[in-house]
């Protein structure tokens, strides 16, 4: 199903809603999603290449975290 069809189906279901609390929650979700997208700033090609260079440098100098260590660290967060 393409995005246009999904949006139309969503709108049709939304128009059937009678629960004001649910409508408010959907409005808040939409606003939150839009503000997150507004914060995204596209990288320039120079920034992108700089990040690649830094990553390659980190790899050569053994400044990496393996996935097992990362998962162990994340498990400590909760």
LINJO-V980211 format. One record per pair of residues at least 4 apart in sequence whose ideal C-beta (glycine too) atoms are under 7 Angstrom apart, sorted by the first residue. I is the first residue (numbers start at 1). J is the second residue. Records with the same first field share a line. If there is no record, write none. Layout:
I: J, J
This chain:
1: 5, 6
3: 7
4: 8
5: 9
6: 10
7: 11
8: 12
9: 13
10: 14
11: 15
14: 26
17: 22, 23
19: 23
20: 24
21: 25
22: 26
23: 27
24: 28
25: 29
26: 30
27: 31
28: 32
29: 33
30: 34
31: 35
32: 36
33: 37
34: 38
35: 39
43: 47, 48
44: 48
45: 49
46: 50
47: 51
48: 52
49: 53
50: 54
51: 55
52: 56
53: 57
54: 58
55: 59
56: 60
57: 61
58: 63, 64
59: 64
65: 69, 70
67: 71
68: 72
69: 73
70: 74
71: 75
